[in-house]
Amino acid sequence: MILKIILAKQAGFCFGVKRATQMAFEAAKKGGETFTLGPIIHSPQVVQKLEEMGVGVLKSLSELDSGAIIIRSHGVASEELEEAVRKELEIVDATCPFVKKAQEHVKSLSEAGYDVVVVGDADHPEVQGIVSYAKCKVYVVGSGDEAAMLGKMGRIGIVAQTTQSFENLKNVVLECLMKANEIRVFNTICDATAVRQEEAKALAKKVDCMIVIGGYNSANTRRLAQVCSELQPRTYHIEMAQQLNSIWFEGVDKVGVTAGASTPKWLIDEVIEQIELLNKDNKH
């Protein structure tokens, strides 16, 4: 039996990540002192390639007084952007336009006097950046259950981390309806995330094994692995081809492959080649 490998159509770079990496590699080619503020995307392999081209990663702008700074796809806190302007650094703003929109909504809601609720992971750099644009009260909730613990408020403005599920946003909105006299909701979820998840679910149902490729620090990749494993217990989340195990493919006719929004095409290609090699070895 020939092993059939099915690659999801939406696997790999989303629009925002593709744009950010292109901007980063173009900046790297120009030479000169160039850094990213935090990892450009959640892919250690891409970060390493940029480092090989002379682009370092900074934890904070206190380490830099001149040169170019690349703002990652997740965006940064408003005060960090202000500091870069103040230091007269060359700014390459690779913030995903969808993330930028969420930042703008938080700012306008806050200025209009709304208490702001951000639906997302409080520890995620995207959320930390979004939250910084609020000028008054702001709360981060990860679920409807967390939203239920909020106190009563007059007016609530809601935005979501771009990689959240629509279901989670809906649950938070329903809880907030019971907390305030007025709520205003901006659906800032990126369609690519929802499409990718639905496609992965459909694929997981019809294969014997599912491989999900992407950084272990990537929230959207971890979520992909989670939704796949609920439908296909033989789901494996890997970062690189070398982590594949031939045992996973024993007795398997169909393998599904998908990848997070920060996973470059060359990594996906390497994984598919390695699966084919392991399958040949299994037959011998």
Backbone bond lengths (Angstrom), bond angles and torsions (degrees), N, CA, C in turn:
res aa  C-N    CA-C-N  psi(-1)  N-CA   C-N-CA  omega(-1)  CA-C   N-CA-C  phi
1 M - - - 1.468 - - 1.538 109.96 -
2 I 1.340 115.96 127.99 1.465 120.38 177.62 1.522 108.80 -81.13
3 L 1.332 115.47 130.08 1.462 120.71 178.88 1.523 109.24 -70.63
4 K 1.329 115.16 128.10 1.465 119.97 179.30 1.535 108.73 -99.63
5 I 1.327 116.14 123.65 1.473 121.36 178.40 1.525 108.21 -107.15
6 I 1.337 115.76 120.95 1.468 120.41 -179.38 1.529 109.01 -111.67
7 L 1.332 115.99 117.24 1.467 121.43 179.24 1.530 109.58 -95.51
8 A 1.319 115.91 128.18 1.468 120.47 177.65 1.528 110.20 -62.38
9 K 1.338 116.74 140.63 1.472 121.13 -177.67 1.523 112.12 -61.32
10 Q 1.334 116.10 -36.85 1.474 119.91 -175.11 1.532 113.60 -93.00
11 A 1.321 117.82 13.98 1.466 120.34 -178.75 1.525 111.23 -66.10
12 G 1.326 116.14 139.93 1.460 120.32 174.68 1.515 114.53 94.07
13 F 1.324 115.46 -160.70 1.465 122.56 -170.56 1.534 114.14 -48.28
14 C 1.324 114.68 130.89 1.460 119.95 169.19 1.534 107.02 -87.51
15 F 1.308 117.03 175.74 1.468 122.04 -177.00 1.529 112.11 -56.82
16 G 1.340 116.80 -48.18 1.465 121.23 -176.12 1.516 112.97 -64.32
17 V 1.329 116.13 -40.30 1.466 121.43 -179.15 1.534 110.00 -71.06
18 K 1.318 116.22 -42.11 1.477 120.93 178.74 1.532 109.35 -58.67
19 R 1.317 115.34 -45.92 1.473 121.81 179.73 1.528 110.61 -62.09
20 A 1.340 117.11 -45.21 1.469 121.54 -177.74 1.532 111.74 -64.53
21 T 1.337 116.78 -43.48 1.471 119.45 -178.45 1.535 110.91 -68.27
22 Q 1.335 116.61 -38.20 1.474 120.11 177.38 1.531 110.18 -60.90
23 M 1.342 115.69 -44.51 1.469 120.97 -179.84 1.534 110.49 -63.88
24 A 1.338 116.04 -39.36 1.476 120.53 -178.93 1.521 111.52 -68.13
25 F 1.337 117.25 -44.24 1.475 120.05 -179.41 1.535 111.27 -68.64
26 E 1.340 116.47 -34.27 1.475 120.08 176.24 1.525 110.44 -65.11
27 A 1.349 115.90 -42.04 1.469 120.51 178.55 1.534 110.56 -65.02
28 A 1.334 115.94 -37.32 1.474 120.93 -179.88 1.518 111.27 -64.16
29 K 1.333 116.70 -38.01 1.470 121.29 -178.85 1.530 112.54 -65.53
30 K 1.330 115.68 -25.95 1.474 120.10 -179.29 1.528 111.84 -70.89
31 G 1.343 115.39 -20.30 1.462 119.65 -178.74 1.522 111.11 77.77
32 G 1.311 116.67 -167.09 1.466 120.60 -177.49 1.520 110.41 80.18
33 E 1.307 116.52 173.19 1.465 121.23 -179.82 1.518 109.47 -70.92
34 T 1.330 116.33 111.95 1.467 120.56 -178.11 1.525 109.52 -133.53
35 F 1.330 114.58 134.93 1.474 120.70 -179.32 1.518 110.04 -137.81
36 T 1.333 115.47 158.27 1.470 119.84 168.81 1.523 106.50 -108.21
37 L 1.332 115.91 146.68 1.461 120.26 177.29 1.525 106.98 -92.16
38 G 1.332 114.87 98.66 1.462 120.16 -169.80 1.519 108.30 80.19
39 P 1.348 118.96 167.44 1.474 121.28 179.26 1.529 110.48 -60.99
40 I 1.327 117.91 135.70 1.472 122.46 -176.78 1.530 111.38 -56.88
41 I 1.337 116.22 -41.93 1.471 122.95 174.87 1.524 107.17 -145.54
42 H 1.327 117.07 171.00 1.464 120.48 -179.97 1.531 111.36 -84.55
43 S 1.317 115.28 62.15 1.462 121.55 174.97 1.524 107.86 -141.12
44 P 1.348 117.80 102.93 1.470 120.11 179.55 1.518 112.96 -55.11
45 Q 1.338 116.42 -31.65 1.469 120.18 -177.33 1.540 111.53 -69.92
46 V 1.333 116.92 -39.69 1.466 120.79 177.46 1.532 110.02 -68.34
47 V 1.327 115.86 -41.85 1.473 121.28 177.90 1.533 109.92 -58.37
48 Q 1.337 115.95 -41.89 1.469 121.11 179.60 1.532 111.02 -64.56
49 K 1.338 116.93 -42.32 1.478 120.47 179.23 1.531 110.53 -60.50
50 L 1.338 115.97 -41.20 1.468 120.05 179.20 1.534 110.88 -66.44
51 E 1.335 115.72 -38.73 1.473 119.89 178.38 1.533 110.57 -62.65
52 E 1.336 115.67 -37.39 1.467 120.43 177.90 1.533 111.46 -65.30
53 M 1.361 115.13 -23.91 1.476 120.69 178.19 1.530 111.32 -93.02
54 G 1.334 115.94 5.92 1.471 119.73 175.89 1.509 116.10 95.64
55 V 1.338 117.16 9.09 1.470 120.45 178.78 1.530 109.53 -97.35
56 G 1.323 116.44 110.22 1.463 121.02 -179.18 1.523 111.97 -86.10
57 V 1.320 116.05 167.89 1.466 121.93 177.69 1.523 108.71 -113.09
58 L 1.330 116.46 124.94 1.471 121.34 178.27 1.521 110.40 -105.39
59 K 1.328 115.68 144.90 1.471 119.73 174.98 1.526 110.52 -83.64
60 S 1.343 115.51 -32.60 1.464 119.15 177.94 1.520 110.22 -150.45
61 L 1.343 115.58 162.18 1.465 120.79 -177.77 1.520 112.52 -76.71
62 S 1.323 117.57 -7.04 1.475 120.65 177.73 1.531 110.41 -63.78
63 E 1.347 115.37 -20.05 1.474 120.47 -178.69 1.530 112.35 -85.29
64 L 1.349 117.64 -1.66 1.469 120.07 -172.57 1.526 111.68 -133.61
65 D 1.333 116.44 132.00 1.465 121.01 177.95 1.522 112.53 -116.94
66 S 1.345 116.34 -17.80 1.465 119.09 178.19 1.529 108.92 -152.97
67 G 1.328 115.64 166.99 1.470 119.64 179.95 1.515 111.34 107.23
68 A 1.337 114.93 -164.50 1.475 121.05 -177.48 1.524 110.71 -109.05
69 I 1.309 115.30 139.76 1.468 120.31 176.82 1.530 108.87 -121.40
70 I 1.328 116.01 128.25 1.464 121.14 178.92 1.526 107.91 -98.62
71 I 1.329 115.95 123.72 1.473 121.05 176.68 1.518 107.87 -83.52
72 R 1.329 116.96 124.91 1.468 121.57 -174.51 1.526 112.83 -67.07
73 S 1.329 115.61 167.33 1.473 121.56 -177.00 1.529 112.34 -60.42
74 H 1.351 116.65 -30.27 1.477 119.93 -179.72 1.526 112.75 -74.29
75 G 1.348 116.34 -11.03 1.456 120.06 -175.22 1.521 110.92 82.05
76 V 1.325 115.87 173.44 1.472 121.31 177.95 1.525 108.20 -134.11
77 A 1.332 116.28 172.74 1.461 120.99 178.62 1.525 110.02 -66.46
78 S 1.310 116.65 148.48 1.472 121.82 -177.45 1.521 111.64 -58.07
79 E 1.354 116.84 -36.93 1.474 119.31 -179.48 1.535 111.98 -68.17
80 E 1.337 116.87 -29.03 1.471 120.34 177.42 1.534 110.42 -69.46
81 L 1.329 115.44 -40.24 1.469 120.28 177.73 1.529 109.94 -64.66
82 E 1.333 115.66 -41.17 1.469 121.12 178.31 1.537 110.77 -62.69
83 E 1.338 115.97 -39.18 1.470 120.75 179.46 1.533 110.92 -65.13
84 A 1.332 116.17 -40.13 1.479 120.52 178.52 1.522 110.67 -62.96
85 V 1.328 116.54 -39.49 1.472 121.46 178.27 1.524 109.61 -66.56
86 R 1.336 115.56 -43.91 1.472 121.62 -178.94 1.539 111.20 -61.52
87 K 1.345 115.76 -37.67 1.472 120.55 -179.15 1.529 112.43 -81.85
88 E 1.341 115.06 -2.07 1.473 122.21 179.80 1.528 111.91 58.18
89 L 1.329 115.40 39.13 1.464 120.37 175.59 1.521 108.76 -77.69
90 E 1.324 115.99 155.80 1.474 119.37 173.09 1.523 106.24 -77.96
91 I 1.329 117.30 119.57 1.479 121.19 -174.61 1.526 110.24 -104.06
92 V 1.334 115.08 123.49 1.467 121.29 172.60 1.531 105.05 -108.74
93 D 1.330 116.08 99.62 1.464 119.77 -173.68 1.530 110.83 -88.07
94 A 1.335 115.34 99.13 1.478 120.82 -178.49 1.533 111.87 -98.74
95 T 1.344 116.64 18.85 1.467 120.32 177.52 1.529 109.71 -57.08
96 C 1.326 116.21 132.14 1.467 120.49 177.45 1.535 109.36 -58.21
97 P 1.334 118.31 133.20 1.473 120.42 179.99 1.539 113.48 -56.37
98 F 1.339 117.51 -29.98 1.471 120.22 177.99 1.530 110.82 -69.76
99 V 1.335 116.29 -37.82 1.467 121.39 177.34 1.526 109.07 -67.80
100 K 1.335 115.83 -42.17 1.467 121.83 178.85 1.531 110.10 -57.36
101 K 1.334 115.65 -40.52 1.470 120.86 179.70 1.531 110.40 -63.52
102 A 1.333 117.33 -41.42 1.470 121.40 178.37 1.530 110.26 -63.29
103 Q 1.342 116.76 -40.93 1.469 121.27 177.95 1.535 110.43 -60.88
104 E 1.330 115.63 -44.47 1.476 120.84 -178.81 1.524 111.45 -64.16
105 H 1.343 116.26 -40.16 1.478 119.87 179.46 1.530 111.37 -64.59
106 V 1.337 116.38 -41.55 1.474 120.25 178.87 1.525 109.72 -61.73
107 K 1.318 116.47 -43.46 1.468 121.68 -179.90 1.535 110.61 -61.52
108 S 1.349 116.88 -48.81 1.473 120.16 -176.73 1.535 111.80 -68.83
109 L 1.339 117.58 -37.87 1.472 120.84 177.66 1.524 110.48 -63.88
110 S 1.322 114.74 -43.63 1.457 121.38 -179.55 1.535 110.94 -62.99
111 E 1.331 115.41 -44.57 1.469 120.35 179.44 1.522 111.78 -65.86
112 A 1.348 116.25 -27.41 1.474 121.19 179.56 1.532 112.08 -84.23
113 G 1.349 116.37 0.62 1.466 119.64 174.94 1.521 116.06 92.52
114 Y 1.320 117.36 12.11 1.473 120.68 176.93 1.534 110.00 -83.03
115 D 1.338 116.40 144.39 1.465 119.88 164.43 1.526 104.82 -77.88
116 V 1.332 116.87 131.61 1.468 120.22 -172.47 1.521 111.74 -100.82
117 V 1.333 115.24 133.38 1.466 121.82 173.95 1.523 107.59 -115.37
118 V 1.340 115.18 122.15 1.469 120.51 177.24 1.519 107.68 -105.59
119 V 1.327 116.66 123.61 1.467 121.93 -179.98 1.523 107.66 -89.31
120 G 1.339 116.70 114.31 1.457 118.91 -178.46 1.509 113.07 168.12
121 D 1.314 114.77 -169.18 1.463 123.60 -178.51 1.530 108.24 -93.61
122 A 1.334 116.72 113.89 1.470 122.26 -175.03 1.529 113.05 -58.41
123 D 1.332 117.50 -27.21 1.467 120.93 -177.77 1.526 113.73 -87.33
124 H 1.341 116.68 -5.28 1.463 119.97 -175.98 1.530 110.23 -80.49
125 P 1.360 118.01 135.84 1.471 120.01 -178.52 1.529 113.97 -57.13
126 E 1.338 117.28 -33.82 1.468 119.34 178.69 1.525 110.58 -61.74
127 V 1.335 115.75 -45.71 1.466 121.15 -178.73 1.528 110.64 -66.75
128 Q 1.322 116.84 -41.67 1.466 120.63 178.97 1.528 110.99 -60.66
129 G 1.336 115.49 -37.30 1.461 119.93 176.50 1.518 111.54 -68.23
130 I 1.334 117.34 -46.49 1.469 122.68 -178.91 1.536 110.51 -58.81
131 V 1.330 116.09 -46.75 1.464 123.05 -177.87 1.534 111.69 -58.13
132 S 1.336 116.49 -34.66 1.467 120.62 -175.68 1.526 113.31 -65.61
133 Y 1.323 117.48 -14.26 1.467 120.74 -179.34 1.538 112.57 -86.55
134 A 1.331 116.97 -3.62 1.471 121.18 176.90 1.522 109.20 -81.19
135 K 1.310 116.02 135.82 1.465 120.47 -179.05 1.537 112.10 -99.23
136 C 1.341 116.71 -10.02 1.469 119.06 175.99 1.527 108.89 -134.73
137 K 1.331 118.73 -139.83 1.469 121.02 -173.64 1.527 112.00 -67.57
138 V 1.336 115.38 133.08 1.474 121.13 178.02 1.524 108.55 -141.61
139 Y 1.317 115.79 137.20 1.473 122.37 -178.34 1.527 108.34 -126.52
140 V 1.328 116.47 139.78 1.467 120.79 174.58 1.520 107.45 -109.07
141 V 1.331 117.13 124.90 1.467 121.05 177.53 1.519 109.31 -125.48
142 G 1.315 115.68 140.94 1.465 119.94 -177.25 1.517 113.91 -96.71
143 S 1.337 116.51 -10.13 1.478 119.91 -175.87 1.524 110.23 -162.74
144 G 1.329 115.11 171.35 1.462 121.05 175.50 1.520 111.19 -61.11
145 D 1.339 116.23 -37.45 1.476 120.61 179.13 1.530 110.98 -61.83
146 E 1.331 116.75 -40.48 1.468 120.11 178.37 1.526 110.59 -69.13
147 A 1.334 116.66 -36.97 1.469 120.75 178.22 1.527 110.81 -64.91
148 A 1.349 116.21 -32.46 1.473 120.89 -179.93 1.527 111.74 -63.47
149 M 1.337 116.29 -22.26 1.469 120.46 -178.63 1.530 112.91 -85.46
150 L 1.321 117.39 -6.73 1.467 120.56 178.03 1.524 109.62 -69.68
151 G 1.338 115.77 152.81 1.464 119.95 177.54 1.519 111.15 -81.71
152 K 1.325 116.00 178.30 1.472 121.52 177.56 1.521 109.43 -69.91
153 M 1.316 116.24 141.64 1.471 121.78 178.24 1.520 108.81 -137.50
154 G 1.327 115.81 157.37 1.469 119.43 179.29 1.524 111.71 -73.87
155 R 1.333 115.15 -56.63 1.466 120.69 -177.74 1.521 108.71 -133.14
156 I 1.340 116.36 130.42 1.467 121.05 -179.40 1.526 109.67 -118.90
157 G 1.329 115.16 132.11 1.466 121.71 172.37 1.525 108.58 -109.92
158 I 1.318 117.16 131.80 1.473 120.90 -174.18 1.529 111.11 -120.84
159 V 1.346 115.29 132.12 1.471 121.52 169.74 1.528 107.50 -132.85
160 A 1.326 116.71 164.03 1.473 120.01 -177.86 1.517 111.17 -124.97
161 Q 1.321 114.70 147.61 1.471 120.72 167.35 1.526 106.61 -55.93
162 T 1.321 118.20 139.38 1.472 121.15 -170.80 1.527 114.16 -61.91
163 T 1.344 117.07 -23.17 1.473 119.88 -176.89 1.536 113.01 -98.36
164 Q 1.336 117.82 10.22 1.462 120.44 178.63 1.533 110.96 -71.68
165 S 1.330 115.62 159.27 1.469 119.17 174.89 1.527 108.38 -85.30
166 F 1.321 115.73 149.89 1.470 120.77 179.77 1.531 110.24 -62.02
167 E 1.333 115.79 -36.50 1.471 121.67 179.82 1.527 110.79 -58.80
168 N 1.332 116.19 -42.71 1.463 120.88 -179.27 1.525 111.20 -66.98
169 L 1.335 116.10 -42.55 1.470 120.46 176.84 1.530 110.06 -59.76
170 K 1.322 115.67 -44.44 1.475 121.32 -179.12 1.534 110.99 -60.28
171 N 1.339 116.86 -43.25 1.470 121.11 -179.85 1.524 111.55 -62.53
172 V 1.340 116.21 -40.15 1.471 120.62 179.09 1.532 110.18 -67.34
173 V 1.337 116.52 -43.03 1.472 121.08 179.75 1.535 110.21 -59.80
174 L 1.339 116.93 -43.61 1.471 120.48 179.85 1.526 111.68 -60.69
175 E 1.333 116.73 -40.48 1.476 120.81 177.82 1.532 110.61 -66.73
176 C 1.341 116.02 -41.39 1.468 119.78 -178.42 1.526 112.30 -67.24
177 L 1.332 117.19 -27.44 1.468 121.12 176.94 1.527 111.28 -59.36
178 M 1.330 115.25 -27.53 1.467 119.52 -179.60 1.534 112.09 -90.81
179 K 1.330 116.24 -2.68 1.473 120.51 -175.77 1.522 113.25 -103.39
180 A 1.334 117.46 -19.66 1.472 119.77 -171.86 1.524 112.42 -139.08
181 N 1.342 115.15 161.44 1.472 120.96 176.52 1.527 110.54 -79.65
182 E 1.328 115.23 -25.54 1.471 119.77 -178.13 1.520 109.25 -142.82
183 I 1.324 116.94 133.07 1.469 118.73 173.34 1.529 109.13 -130.45
184 R 1.314 113.88 147.42 1.465 120.15 177.14 1.516 107.15 -128.15
185 V 1.329 116.85 127.81 1.461 120.82 -174.15 1.523 110.94 -120.54
186 F 1.329 114.83 131.81 1.464 120.62 171.24 1.522 107.50 -113.94
187 N 1.319 115.98 119.13 1.464 119.85 177.79 1.529 107.92 -81.12
188 T 1.344 115.53 96.19 1.469 120.83 -176.70 1.530 111.92 -99.62
189 I 1.332 116.55 16.70 1.468 120.03 177.82 1.529 108.78 -73.09
190 C 1.318 115.91 134.39 1.466 120.94 177.71 1.529 108.70 -77.28
191 D 1.325 116.70 128.99 1.472 121.91 -179.02 1.519 112.29 -56.56
192 A 1.343 115.87 -33.96 1.464 120.28 -176.62 1.528 111.31 -57.93
193 T 1.338 116.05 -34.83 1.467 120.66 -179.80 1.524 110.58 -65.34
194 A 1.334 115.91 -48.78 1.471 121.05 -178.74 1.532 110.95 -64.24
195 V 1.331 116.58 -44.26 1.475 121.54 -179.95 1.524 110.05 -60.92
196 R 1.347 116.21 -45.09 1.463 122.38 -179.47 1.534 110.62 -60.50
197 Q 1.348 115.92 -43.23 1.469 119.84 -178.68 1.527 111.78 -67.42
198 E 1.331 116.92 -43.10 1.473 120.57 -179.93 1.530 110.67 -64.29
199 E 1.332 115.62 -40.34 1.464 121.11 179.45 1.536 110.39 -65.46
200 A 1.336 115.73 -41.52 1.468 120.59 179.44 1.529 110.86 -64.52
201 K 1.325 116.34 -39.81 1.484 121.03 178.75 1.528 110.28 -62.02
202 A 1.336 115.78 -46.63 1.469 120.53 -179.79 1.526 110.74 -60.90
203 L 1.328 116.27 -39.66 1.464 121.71 -179.73 1.532 110.75 -69.23
204 A 1.326 116.44 -42.74 1.478 121.33 -178.79 1.521 112.19 -59.72
205 K 1.328 116.34 -29.94 1.481 121.23 -178.54 1.524 112.45 -72.13
206 K 1.344 116.64 -25.09 1.473 117.46 -172.93 1.532 114.53 -111.85
207 V 1.350 117.54 7.23 1.464 120.03 178.13 1.534 110.91 -116.37
208 D 1.329 115.76 168.00 1.481 120.70 -179.30 1.524 111.57 -94.45
209 C 1.338 115.96 -12.39 1.463 120.94 -176.26 1.526 107.68 -158.90
210 M 1.316 116.97 142.15 1.469 121.30 -177.04 1.528 110.12 -126.00
211 I 1.332 116.45 128.21 1.466 121.95 176.92 1.529 107.77 -111.22
212 V 1.340 115.55 124.78 1.466 121.36 178.75 1.538 107.45 -114.45
213 I 1.337 115.87 119.93 1.473 120.45 -174.91 1.529 110.41 -105.47
214 G 1.334 115.33 132.74 1.465 119.09 176.21 1.508 111.79 161.15
215 G 1.326 115.77 164.55 1.457 121.37 -179.08 1.525 112.55 -58.31
216 Y 1.326 116.36 140.80 1.467 120.34 177.31 1.527 110.61 -67.06
217 N 1.357 116.18 -18.73 1.465 120.65 178.41 1.528 112.14 -93.20
218 S 1.338 116.73 7.93 1.466 121.39 -179.36 1.526 110.23 -94.30
219 A 1.331 115.75 115.98 1.476 121.09 -177.47 1.524 111.40 -62.35
220 N 1.343 117.12 -42.06 1.470 118.32 -176.32 1.533 110.96 -70.92
221 T 1.349 117.90 -30.64 1.472 120.26 177.57 1.527 110.08 -70.24
222 R 1.326 116.20 -42.52 1.478 119.89 178.41 1.530 110.39 -61.31
223 R 1.335 115.70 -38.55 1.467 119.49 178.63 1.522 111.05 -67.42
224 L 1.332 116.53 -37.73 1.473 120.84 176.34 1.526 110.29 -60.22
225 A 1.348 115.39 -46.35 1.473 120.54 179.89 1.530 110.26 -61.93
226 Q 1.330 115.52 -37.62 1.472 120.16 -179.26 1.529 111.61 -65.80
227 V 1.357 116.87 -48.85 1.475 119.30 -177.97 1.526 110.98 -66.28
228 C 1.338 116.96 -32.81 1.471 120.28 178.66 1.529 110.94 -70.56
229 S 1.340 116.49 -42.78 1.467 119.74 -176.41 1.525 112.28 -67.42
230 E 1.339 116.70 -24.51 1.472 120.28 176.77 1.530 110.73 -67.69
231 L 1.329 116.37 -27.90 1.468 121.46 -178.97 1.526 112.50 -102.85
232 Q 1.333 116.61 -29.84 1.464 121.92 179.66 1.539 108.51 -133.18
233 P 1.358 116.59 101.00 1.472 120.04 -177.76 1.532 113.64 -56.79
234 R 1.335 116.56 -27.73 1.473 119.53 178.56 1.536 109.19 -86.23
235 T 1.328 115.21 62.36 1.472 122.45 177.78 1.517 108.45 -111.37
236 Y 1.337 116.44 131.64 1.470 120.93 -177.54 1.527 109.92 -127.19
237 H 1.328 115.76 126.56 1.466 122.03 177.94 1.530 108.08 -97.67
238 I 1.323 115.89 118.82 1.472 120.42 -179.74 1.531 109.98 -129.00
239 E 1.331 115.21 160.49 1.466 120.15 174.87 1.530 110.99 -100.21
240 M 1.353 115.71 -34.80 1.467 119.86 -174.73 1.531 111.65 -138.61
241 A 1.322 115.48 160.24 1.464 122.34 -178.58 1.537 112.58 -58.23
242 Q 1.343 116.19 -34.24 1.471 120.82 -177.38 1.533 112.43 -62.43
243 Q 1.327 117.13 -17.95 1.471 120.18 -177.86 1.528 113.27 -85.50
244 L 1.322 116.48 -6.35 1.468 120.14 178.64 1.533 110.25 -66.82
245 N 1.335 115.22 145.90 1.467 121.16 -179.50 1.519 109.00 -123.36
246 S 1.338 116.79 127.61 1.476 120.84 -176.49 1.536 112.50 -59.20
247 I 1.335 117.17 -27.69 1.480 121.33 -179.99 1.530 111.06 -59.55
248 W 1.359 115.81 -32.94 1.468 120.04 -177.73 1.530 112.37 -60.54
249 F 1.330 116.88 -24.60 1.473 120.24 -172.60 1.529 113.86 -104.39
250 E 1.332 116.15 6.16 1.475 119.48 178.07 1.525 109.18 -70.03
251 G 1.339 115.36 128.56 1.471 120.74 179.88 1.520 113.84 72.11
252 V 1.333 116.49 16.57 1.469 121.30 -177.51 1.532 110.20 -103.85
253 D 1.328 116.39 131.44 1.469 121.28 177.11 1.529 111.74 -98.10
254 K 1.348 115.29 -37.60 1.469 120.00 -177.10 1.526 110.50 -127.41
255 V 1.342 115.56 130.47 1.470 121.97 176.71 1.525 108.17 -116.13
256 G 1.316 115.65 129.96 1.460 120.70 174.68 1.519 109.02 -97.83
257 V 1.325 117.03 139.51 1.470 121.04 178.38 1.526 108.80 -128.54
258 T 1.334 115.35 128.49 1.463 120.44 172.17 1.520 107.67 -136.89
259 A 1.326 116.19 170.69 1.468 119.45 -177.01 1.514 110.13 -150.74
260 G 1.327 114.84 150.34 1.463 121.43 179.63 1.518 112.47 -68.86
261 A 1.326 114.74 169.40 1.462 121.78 -175.04 1.524 113.93 -66.64
262 S 1.348 117.08 -14.89 1.468 120.47 -179.67 1.532 112.86 -104.49
263 T 1.321 116.66 11.54 1.471 119.84 -175.80 1.526 111.32 -94.55
264 P 1.354 118.43 118.56 1.465 120.29 -179.31 1.531 112.53 -71.60
265 K 1.337 115.01 155.05 1.472 121.34 -176.64 1.526 111.75 -59.56
266 W 1.345 118.17 -37.55 1.457 120.18 -176.80 1.532 111.56 -63.76
267 L 1.329 117.12 -30.87 1.473 120.21 177.63 1.525 110.58 -70.72
268 I 1.346 115.23 -40.08 1.473 120.64 178.53 1.532 109.57 -63.12
269 D 1.352 116.02 -44.28 1.474 121.12 179.40 1.537 111.24 -60.01
270 E 1.339 115.82 -41.92 1.474 120.49 179.76 1.531 110.97 -62.92
271 V 1.327 116.25 -39.89 1.472 120.84 -179.56 1.529 109.99 -65.26
272 I 1.321 117.02 -44.72 1.475 120.73 -179.61 1.534 110.56 -62.97
273 E 1.329 116.57 -42.38 1.481 120.77 177.63 1.531 111.08 -61.26
274 Q 1.331 115.65 -41.74 1.468 120.49 -179.29 1.534 111.45 -67.32
275 I 1.330 117.28 -37.97 1.478 120.47 177.43 1.525 109.15 -61.40
276 E 1.337 116.27 -43.19 1.473 120.81 179.04 1.533 111.12 -62.18
277 L 1.329 117.09 -41.57 1.466 121.84 178.37 1.522 111.66 -63.59
278 L 1.337 115.99 -45.75 1.470 120.89 -179.55 1.527 110.94 -63.75
279 N 1.334 116.16 -35.40 1.464 120.71 179.01 1.528 110.41 -66.00
280 K 1.336 116.85 -39.66 1.482 120.82 177.47 1.531 110.36 -63.32
281 D 1.349 115.28 -42.87 1.471 120.97 179.98 1.517 111.32 -63.27
282 N 1.358 115.86 -37.73 1.477 120.72 -179.45 1.514 111.70 -63.57
283 K 1.349 116.39 -28.97 1.474 120.43 -177.20 1.518 111.57 -78.42
284 H 1.346 116.52 -22.75 1.476 119.52 -176.69 1.522 111.51 -84.45
